[in-house]
Each structure stands twice: as C-alpha cells, then as structure tokens.
Amino acid sequence: MKKILLSTLVMGAFTLTMSAQTGSLADPLTVAQFLEQGTPDAAVANTYVQGYIVGYVDGSKLAEGAKFDLSGIQTTNNTNLLLAGSSSETNTEMCIPVQLVPGEIRNTLNLAAHPENFHHEIILCGSHEKFFGTNGLKAVTSYQWVGEAPEAPVVTPPTEAEVGSKTNPLTVTQYLALGIPASPVANTWLTGYIVGSVTDKSLDTAEMGASSASSATNILIAATANPASVSECIPVQLPQGDVRAALNLKDNAGNVGKTVVLCGTRDAYFGVLGMKSVTEYTLDGSTVTPVLPDGTFYKGLSSNADDWTLDEGTFDKALTYVWSWDNKYSYLKASAFVKQCFAADVYAISPVIDLTNAKTANLKLSQAVNKGNGVEGLSIDVREGNGAWQTLTVEGWPDGNSWTFVESSANLDAYAGKKIQIGFHYTSTSSVSSNWEIKDLTVAGESTADGVETIAADAAVYAVNGNIVAPAGARVFNLQGVETGTQSLPAGIYVVVVADKAVKVLVK
C-alpha cells in the first residue's frame, strides 16, 4: 500500500510541475519562475513575464551569439531580446530569449533602433515555447513598461572638437581620445598616415605595410608613418566604389606612408574605435573631387547588407529570421528551413535608389537557388516611393537546383527619372522552402546629370601620345577622383572638366 501511495504522490508532483503557469498582466511571472517551469511540450500562449532587457542574440546560437552590451549592434540585430531578472545579468542560462516578430512590437522594442530600452524593466506577453533551442518567449503580442517608459536621449549635434572639419580635421591622437561613441557620429574628419590593413576578420591579423595579403576593404591609419603597434592605429572601413578603389593597399601599395584626410563615421570597427562609411578623402595633399556620375546609380551586397531592410512581411513564429547576411561567403540569403519547412512571405528591401538623373537603367546581380521547387515563390520586385510592388521580368534566373551563381538582369528603363527600391520577395510553405543566395547587385545606365553633359564641339578634347589636349583652364581627374594634370598619363579613362561640364577621354 505504501508503494502505491508513493507512486500516486510522485505522479501528482510531476503533474503540478509540468502544468505551465502563465501569470497575468497584474501578476506576471518572474524570469526565475518562467525558467523553472522548463520548456513546455506544447506552446503556451498568453504567458506574461516581467524582467529587464539585458541584451540580444547576434546569429543563430544563443551561447555564442549572446551580447550584453550595445557596442557592436547592427541594424539587422532587431529580431530578438534577452530578458533577465537582474539588469546586470550576463549568464545566458539565467536569461529568456524573446522573439520580436515584424511589426509594431519589433519596431518599438528592438535595441538596434532603441538603445534607450537597454536595462529597462518590462512586462511581455507572448508564447512560452522553445526559442534558440532553449526556454523562450515567442510571438510577443503586447508589452507594458514597469515604471516610466524609457525616453530616447536628446541628440545634440557633435561639436567641431568632436568631428573636426575639412580644413581642420582631427588628428589620430585627438580621435583616439574621443573613444567609441554611444551612437555613430557621422561627418567626422580625420587625418593621419596610411600604414597597413587588417587582412582578415580580426584585428589580430593587422599587417603593417602592403603585400599580396593586404585587404581591399580597409586600411589602418596612424599619427606617424611608423607606429609602435596596432593599438596606435585606427581601422578605416572602405566602402565599395571610388573610395575603396583609390585607397586600398591591395591595389595601391604605394599609398603606404601617404597622408590622408577622411570624412566618415566615428564608430566601432573590428571591436575597437574605427571609422566607417567614408564619403570623401584627400590623399597625400592631392585635390580630390567626387567622381562625376558614370552611370552607376547603386552598388551593393558585396561586403554587407547594412543598408537593406530584412524580413519585412510575415513568417512562421518557429523561425528567428528568414533573410540574413552570410559573413563567411559574402552574400544575402533567404531560407525558411530549420529541420523542416516553414511558411514565410518576406522581403529584403534595398535603400532608396535615386534614378532621377537616369536616362536608362538596368539591374544586374548574381544569384543561386537550390532546394525547394526551383525558383517558384521567388521574385525580384520594384516600387516607386511607398507604392505597390511590381514584379520585374528577370533574364537569367537560376535553374533552382544548384549552389552555382548565375548572372541575372532586369530592365528598369520604366523607372528612369524616379526614386525606387528593389525588393527580393521570398515565399515558402510548410512543405516547400527554397534557399536563395544573392550578391553583387548593380543598378547602372545612361545618366542625364548636368555633370556629364558633353563639352561643346568647338572646345576640342582628345588624347594623343599619353597626353590630353583640352581648352585652357580644364581640369583632369582619374576615375578615383584624383586630379592628374594633362601630361604623361598612364592608360585609362579620365574625366576632363571645363566650367560646369565634363567629358570622358580614353588614354591608350
């Protein structure tokens, strides 16, 4: 009899333990109570839990991707939060990963857009179920701040002492003294010596000087041409295009030791104080003007997708995300498969692409599609302003059964003279989900910008014997924007500027 009674008691205790408690808005669960219940066998909707927002997860694994500070947060880190019982918690086992589905909840709570939410106490209502492979809260439907709602800090424009100026840029010493800012500081001017580059993804791979291993995506600058260590250097991200072409050491070994003046954004880079998004430069005292329009209106998806909006739309709550940037292989990818197929209907959306000076325009990209049902459910769309999406006719779709990239294109002439956005539209079902990979997107065509109008015929401009013949007062620039003069030029294309007009000349 005692044995039977004991079994009954044990079974009763087991039942009580496994009966999920949901709390309420008036009496929410604490983080400890939530975690003590373990992950339920089936999702438990309308579960209320109260805790502090202490971080987020960058990537697909909780233990490896948990971040408890905001120093390296990106715009794409907006899909989840970490909730804890203490505002100073840094142990993932004591945290609840919280999914932020697209919409008002994500827009309001994510730390990438609202750093003021960091360490604030909140009550969340969502579905108690597995997330990031552990005890989590998904599909949050409502929230309520505990106490006063966090207020976005009043942003005061940085002073000239913090950003310098074109004529009086910050020195490397001054720049280093400012430290990593709480939020990126754009339009900052900096001057120093180009001394090396970071050859891989870690500052530990910094290399002084130039060699075949030098990176084309960044440079290191220092206060002197021979710094004692990399700790005295500032890593500078080189955006794709004219800035990278002119400054990178992989292609321009002679830049080592030259002085440079840069305008960019003071921000964390490689985990230390750096500069990103360089928009203007002067190299070794050379006068530099922005390169005149050459018919390229947008280049992207070659080194990052920072200026793209990902996962606009809906997807199954079992997924953390659909669209993401693959840092290892440098492409944008979409997949709704995690051990099984899930339903999704989401866009990856480009920044606004200005075609107001375009006479013609064409979209080119490289893409690969595999798994799923070929390219069914995938489309490349375009919209003007916030208008409706229109599906483009794409030439060169992949077969849909290979990881091999193919070159694809679409005509955009109908949008010349307008401002547009490109949208990669991914849909899947619970039975079919493709893998879609995209890289190296370019929108280019013929420009009608004033800056590239042809010089009048009577103002003859031509090349002969490595020299350019042009009217008095003409200025000549290479395609990196560096003024070259007219004599003894290496082979290449040059832009000759006379008054407010310009013409391209080929030197053979």
C-alpha positions in Angstrom: 0.0 0.0 0.0 2.8 2.4 0.8 4.4 1.8 -2.6 1.1 2.6 -4.4 0.6 5.7 -2.3 4.2 6.9 -3.0 3.6 6.4 -6.8 0.5 8.5 -6.6 2.2 11.3 -4.8 5.1 11.3 -7.3 2.7 11.4 -10.2 0.8 14.2 -8.6 4.0 16.2 -8.1 5.0 15.6 -11.7 1.7 16.8 -12.9 2.0 20.0 -10.9 5.5 20.6 -12.1 4.6 20.2 -15.8 1.4 22.4 -15.6 2.6 25.6 -17.2 1.8 28.8 -15.3 1.0 31.8 -17.5 0.8 34.7 -15.0 -1.2 37.8 -15.9 -0.6 41.4 -16.6 -1.4 42.2 -12.9 0.7 39.3 -11.6 3.3 38.3 -14.2 5.8 35.5 -13.8 9.3 36.5 -12.8 12.1 35.3 -15.0 13.1 32.7 -12.4 9.5 31.3 -12.3 9.4 31.2 -16.1 12.7 29.4 -16.3 11.9 27.0 -13.5 8.9 25.6 -15.5 11.2 24.4 -18.3 10.3 24.4 -21.9 6.7 23.1 -22.3 5.9 20.2 -24.6 3.4 22.5 -26.5 3.4 26.2 -26.8 1.6 28.1 -24.0 0.1 31.3 -25.4 -0.7 34.4 -23.4 2.2 33.9 -21.0 3.2 37.1 -19.0 6.7 37.5 -17.7 8.5 40.5 -16.1 12.2 41.2 -16.3 15.0 43.5 -17.5 16.1 43.8 -21.2 19.8 42.9 -20.9 20.9 42.2 -24.5 20.2 40.4 -27.7 21.5 37.4 -29.8 23.6 38.1 -32.8 23.3 35.0 -35.0 21.6 31.6 -34.7 23.1 30.3 -31.5 22.4 31.6 -28.0 25.6 30.7 -26.2 27.8 32.0 -29.0 25.8 35.0 -30.1 24.5 36.5 -26.8 25.5 40.1 -26.5 25.2 42.0 -23.2 26.3 45.4 -24.5 25.4 47.5 -27.5 28.9 48.5 -28.8 28.7 46.3 -31.9 25.0 46.3 -32.5 23.9 46.5 -36.2 20.6 47.5 -37.8 19.9 43.8 -38.5 20.1 42.9 -34.8 16.5 43.8 -34.3 14.8 40.4 -34.2 15.1 39.4 -30.5 15.9 40.4 -27.0 17.3 38.8 -23.8 15.2 39.2 -20.7 16.7 38.6 -17.2 15.7 39.0 -13.5 18.6 41.5 -13.0 19.7 44.4 -15.1 23.3 43.3 -14.7 22.8 39.6 -15.7 25.3 38.2 -18.2 24.7 34.5 -17.8 22.6 33.1 -20.7 21.3 30.3 -18.6 19.5 33.0 -16.5 18.0 34.7 -19.5 14.9 34.3 -21.6 15.4 34.8 -25.4 12.5 36.8 -26.7 11.4 36.8 -30.4 10.3 40.1 -31.9 8.1 39.4 -34.9 8.0 42.1 -37.6 5.6 45.0 -36.9 4.9 47.5 -34.2 6.4 45.3 -31.4 9.7 44.8 -33.1 9.9 48.5 -34.2 9.3 49.7 -30.7 11.3 47.3 -28.6 14.4 46.3 -30.6 17.7 47.6 -29.2 19.3 48.4 -32.6 16.7 51.2 -33.1 16.1 51.9 -29.4 19.2 51.7 -27.2 17.3 53.6 -24.6 15.4 50.3 -23.9 18.6 48.7 -22.6 18.4 47.7 -18.9 14.7 48.8 -18.6 12.2 46.6 -16.8 9.2 45.4 -18.9 6.3 43.0 -18.8 5.9 40.9 -22.0 3.0 38.7 -23.2 3.8 36.0 -25.7 4.0 32.3 -26.3 6.1 30.2 -23.9 8.0 27.7 -26.1 11.4 26.7 -27.4 13.4 29.6 -29.0 17.1 29.4 -29.9 16.9 25.8 -28.7 16.0 26.7 -25.2 13.3 28.0 -22.9 12.0 31.1 -24.7 9.2 33.5 -25.4 8.0 33.9 -29.0 5.3 35.8 -30.9 5.1 38.7 -28.3 1.7 40.3 -28.6 1.8 43.1 -26.0 4.1 44.8 -23.6 4.0 47.2 -20.7 6.9 49.1 -19.2 7.5 48.9 -15.4 7.6 52.5 -14.2 8.4 55.3 -16.7 8.8 54.3 -20.3 12.4 54.8 -21.5 12.9 58.0 -23.4 15.2 58.3 -26.4 18.1 60.5 -25.5 18.1 64.0 -26.8 20.6 64.0 -29.6 22.8 67.1 -29.6 24.9 67.8 -32.7 28.5 67.0 -32.1 30.8 70.0 -31.7 33.6 70.7 -34.1 36.0 69.5 -31.5 34.3 66.1 -31.8 34.1 65.9 -35.6 36.8 68.3 -36.9 36.3 69.9 -40.2 37.6 69.6 -43.8 40.2 72.3 -43.2 40.9 71.3 -39.6 40.5 67.6 -39.3 41.0 65.6 -36.1 44.5 64.1 -35.6 44.7 60.4 -34.8 45.6 61.3 -31.2 42.5 63.5 -30.9 40.3 60.9 -32.5 41.5 58.1 -30.2 41.0 60.3 -27.2 37.2 60.5 -28.0 36.7 56.8 -27.8 33.9 54.7 -29.2 30.7 56.8 -29.2 27.4 55.6 -27.8 26.0 56.0 -31.2 27.8 56.5 -34.6 29.0 60.1 -35.3 28.7 60.9 -39.0 30.6 63.6 -40.9 33.7 63.3 -38.8 37.0 64.5 -40.3 40.3 62.7 -39.6 43.8 62.9 -40.8 46.8 60.5 -40.5 49.3 58.3 -42.3 48.2 55.1 -44.1 50.3 52.4 -42.5 48.6 49.0 -43.2 45.4 47.0 -43.2 43.6 44.2 -41.4 43.9 41.1 -43.6 41.1 39.0 -42.1 38.1 39.4 -39.8 40.1 40.1 -36.6 42.4 43.0 -35.6 44.9 40.3 -34.7 45.5 39.9 -38.4 46.7 43.6 -38.8 49.6 43.9 -41.1 51.8 47.0 -41.4 52.8 48.0 -44.9 51.4 46.4 -48.1 51.7 42.9 -49.5 49.8 40.5 -51.6 47.8 39.7 -48.5 46.7 43.3 -47.9 42.9 43.7 -47.7 41.0 45.9 -50.2 38.2 46.5 -47.7 40.0 48.6 -45.1 43.2 50.5 -44.2 44.9 51.4 -40.9 46.0 55.0 -40.3 48.2 56.3 -37.5 49.7 59.5 -36.2 53.1 58.6 -37.6 54.2 56.6 -40.6 55.8 54.1 -38.3 53.5 53.3 -35.3 54.8 51.2 -32.5 51.8 48.8 -32.5 48.4 48.4 -33.9 46.9 49.9 -30.7 48.1 53.3 -32.0 46.1 52.8 -35.3 42.5 53.5 -36.4 41.0 50.8 -38.7 39.0 52.5 -41.5 36.3 50.7 -43.5 36.5 51.4 -47.2 33.0 51.3 -48.8 32.8 49.7 -52.2 33.4 52.1 -55.1 35.7 55.0 -55.7 36.9 55.4 -52.1 38.0 51.7 -51.9 39.5 51.8 -55.4 41.7 54.8 -54.6 42.8 54.0 -51.0 43.1 50.2 -50.6 46.6 48.7 -50.3 45.9 45.5 -52.2 45.7 47.5 -55.4 47.6 50.7 -54.3 50.8 49.5 -52.4 52.3 53.0 -53.0 49.7 54.5 -50.6 51.7 53.2 -47.6 53.2 56.2 -45.8 51.0 58.8 -47.5 48.9 61.2 -45.5 45.2 61.0 -46.0 42.2 63.2 -44.9 39.0 61.3 -44.5 35.3 62.2 -43.8 33.3 59.3 -42.4 31.5 58.0 -39.4 33.2 57.5 -36.0 32.1 54.1 -34.8 33.3 50.7 -33.5 35.1 48.6 -36.1 36.9 45.3 -35.5 35.8 45.7 -31.9 37.8 49.0 -31.4 37.4 52.6 -32.3 37.4 53.0 -36.1 35.9 54.9 -39.0 33.2 53.6 -41.3 31.2 54.9 -44.3 33.9 57.2 -45.8 32.4 59.7 -48.2 35.3 61.9 -49.1 39.1 61.9 -48.9 42.2 63.8 -49.9 45.3 61.6 -50.5 48.8 63.0 -49.9 47.7 66.5 -50.4 46.1 65.9 -53.8 43.0 67.8 -54.6 40.1 65.3 -54.7 36.6 66.0 -56.0 33.8 63.4 -56.1 33.9 61.4 -59.3 31.3 62.6 -61.8 28.4 60.3 -62.4 29.4 57.4 -64.6 26.1 55.8 -65.0 26.3 53.7 -61.9 23.4 54.6 -59.6 23.8 51.9 -56.9 26.2 49.1 -55.9 25.6 46.8 -53.0 25.5 43.3 -51.5 29.2 42.8 -52.0 30.6 43.1 -48.4 27.4 43.6 -46.3 23.7 44.3 -46.3 23.8 47.1 -43.7 21.7 49.5 -45.8 19.0 46.9 -46.5 15.8 46.2 -44.6 15.3 42.5 -43.9 12.3 40.4 -43.1 9.6 42.9 -43.9 6.5 40.7 -44.0 5.4 37.6 -42.1 6.9 34.2 -41.3 6.2 31.3 -39.0 6.9 32.0 -35.3 9.1 29.0 -35.2 11.7 30.9 -37.2 14.1 33.6 -35.8 14.6 35.1 -39.2 14.4 34.3 -43.0 16.8 36.9 -44.6 20.3 37.3 -43.3 23.8 38.3 -44.5 26.4 35.5 -44.7 29.6 37.0 -43.4 31.7 34.0 -44.4 30.7 33.8 -48.0 29.5 37.4 -48.5 26.0 37.0 -49.9 22.5 37.8 -48.8 20.5 34.6 -48.3 16.9 33.6 -47.5 15.8 30.2 -46.1 12.7 29.1 -44.2 14.0 25.7 -43.4 15.1 24.7 -39.9 14.9 20.9 -39.7 11.7 21.3 -41.6 10.0 23.8 -44.0 8.0 26.7 -42.6 5.7 29.3 -44.2 7.1 32.7 -44.9 6.2 35.8 -47.0 9.0 38.3 -46.6 11.0 40.9 -48.4 14.6 42.1 -48.4 14.4 45.7 -49.4 17.1 48.0 -50.8 17.8 51.5 -49.7 16.2 54.2 -52.0 18.0 54.2 -55.3 17.9 57.6 -57.0 17.3 57.4 -60.7 16.2 61.0 -61.1 19.2 61.6 -63.4 18.9 58.3 -65.3 18.0 58.1 -68.9 18.2 54.4 -68.9 18.7 51.9 -66.1 19.4 48.2 -65.7 19.6 45.9 -62.7 22.4 43.2 -62.6 23.1 40.7 -59.9 24.5 37.2 -59.2 22.1 34.7 -57.6 21.8 31.0 -56.8 18.8 29.0 -55.8 18.7 25.4 -54.5 16.3 23.0 -52.7 12.6 23.8 -52.7 10.8 23.8 -56.0 13.1 25.6 -58.3 12.5 29.4 -58.3 8.8 29.1 -57.5 7.8 31.5 -54.8 10.7 33.9 -55.6 10.6 37.2 -57.4 12.5 40.4 -57.8 10.2 43.4 -57.4 10.4 47.2 -57.7 8.4 50.0 -56.2 8.4 53.8 -56.5 8.2 55.6 -53.2 5.9 53.7 -50.9 3.8 52.4 -53.8 2.8 48.9 -54.6 5.4 46.3 -55.5 5.7 45.4 -59.2 7.4 42.2 -60.3 10.3 42.6 -62.7 10.9 40.4 -65.7 14.3 38.9 -64.9 16.6 37.5 -67.5 18.8 34.6 -66.4 17.0 33.0 -63.5 19.0 30.1 -62.0 17.7 26.6 -62.6 16.9 26.3 -58.9 18.8 23.1 -58.2 22.4 24.3 -57.7 24.6 26.4 -55.5 26.3 27.8 -58.6 25.8 31.6 -59.0 24.5 32.9 -62.3 24.3 36.4 -63.7 20.8 37.8 -63.9 19.4 41.2 -65.1 16.2 43.2 -65.4 15.4 46.3 -67.3 14.5 49.4 -65.2 14.0 51.9 -68.0 10.4 52.5 -66.9 11.7 53.9 -63.7 14.2 56.3 -65.1 13.7 59.8 -63.6 12.3 58.3 -60.4 13.4 57.1 -57.0 12.9 53.4 -56.4 13.6 50.4 -54.1 14.4 46.9 -55.1 12.7 44.1 -53.2 13.6 40.4 -53.1 10.4 38.6 -52.4 10.7 35.2 -50.8 7.7 33.0 -50.1 7.6 29.4 -48.8 5.1 26.9 -47.3 5.2 24.3 -44.7 6.1 21.7 -47.4 8.4 23.7 -49.8 11.1 26.2 -48.9 14.0 27.2 -51.2 17.4 28.5 -50.4 18.1 31.8 -52.2 21.5 33.5 -52.3 22.2 36.9 -53.8 25.3 39.1 -54.2 27.0 41.9 -56.2 23.9 44.0 -57.2 24.4 46.9 -59.5 21.9 49.4 -60.9 23.5 51.3 -63.9 22.6 53.0 -67.1 22.9 56.2 -69.1 22.9 59.4 -67.0 21.4 62.7 -67.9 23.1 64.6 -65.0 24.4 68.0 -65.8 27.9 67.0 -64.6 28.3 64.7 -67.6 27.0 66.8 -70.4 29.3 66.8 -73.4 31.6 69.7 -73.9 30.8 71.9 -76.9 32.4 70.7 -80.1 34.5 73.8 -80.5 36.2 73.1 -77.2 38.1 70.1 -78.6 39.2 67.5 -76.1 41.2 64.5 -77.1 44.2 62.3 -76.2 47.4 61.9 -78.1 50.7 60.2 -77.1 49.7 59.8 -73.4 48.7 63.5 -73.1 45.2 65.1 -73.0 44.6 68.2 -75.2 41.9 70.4 -73.7 40.9 74.1 -73.5 42.8 76.4 -71.2 41.6 76.1 -67.6 40.4 72.5 -68.0 41.0 70.1 -65.1 41.6 66.4 -65.5 40.7 63.6 -63.0 41.2 59.9 -63.0 38.2 57.7 -62.0 39.3 57.7 -58.4 38.7 61.5 -58.3 42.4 62.4 -58.1 43.4 65.4 -60.2 46.2 64.2 -62.6 47.1 67.1 -64.9 47.2 66.5 -68.7 50.7 65.2 -69.4 52.3 61.7 -69.4 49.3 59.9 -68.3 49.1 56.1 -67.9 46.5 54.3 -70.0 42.9 54.6 -68.7 39.8 56.7 -68.7 39.9 60.3 -67.5 37.3 63.0 -66.8 38.1 66.4 -68.3 36.1 69.2 -66.6 35.6 72.6 -68.3 33.5 75.1 -66.4 30.4 73.1 -65.3 30.6 70.4 -68.0 32.7 67.3 -68.5 33.7 64.6 -71.0 35.4 61.2 -70.6 38.6 60.6 -72.6 40.3 57.3 -73.2 44.1 57.4 -73.0 45.7 54.4 -74.7 
